[in-house]
Amino acid sequence: MKAEKVRNLTDEELRQQERELNDQLFKLKFQLNMGQTESLKKIRGLRKDIARVKTIAREREIAAGATETK
C-alpha cells in the first residue's frame, strides 16, 4: 500500500485499515506457526503497511494538536 493512498483516507478509515491489517497479520503469523504457510514477504509487507498507517495517523494527531495550541 502506498503512502499516497493512505493519506487520502479519513481518520475513521485509517483506524479501520489498521484493524484489518492487524487482523491479517495475526492470521498470517498463526498460519506460519502452524506450518501452513511460509510467506515471510507478506508478513514483512503487512508490518510495513501497519507502520505506514500509524505514522500518518500520528502525523495528523500532531498537526491537529499544533493548530489547537495556536
HELIX and SHEET records of a PDB file:
HELIX    1   1 ALA A    3  ARG A    7  1                                   5    
HELIX    2   2 ASP A   11  MET A   34  1                                  24    
HELIX    3   3 LEU A   40  THR A   69  1                                  30    
END                                                                             
